Amino acid sequence: MKKTFLFFLALVCSVGTMKAELLENVEIDGLKYNLDTELLKAEVARNWYRDGDLYIPPTVDYNEQTYTVRSISASAFWFND
């Protein structure tokens, strides 16, 4: 039973690691994004200590690929006024 549990735990951890490798953190037009290079989705990442109004576009281009902005991370704008 213990070996089976450890096997499944290792499997889950390795799948999570494989997915993390597909994410790329980049800055485009002054905003930081996490890009999913497999699904071509973008998430607004940590953009701490920013002032003023922001425009978040529906898509962003990076390395000749267009990514759809699908989400904003929960901590994207912490420490902002």
Buried (B, 14 or more C-beta within 10 A) or exposed (E): EEEEEEEEEEEEEEEEEEEEEEBBEBEBEEBBBBBBBEEBBBBBBBBEEBEEEEEEEEEBEBEEEEBEBEEBBEEBBEEEE
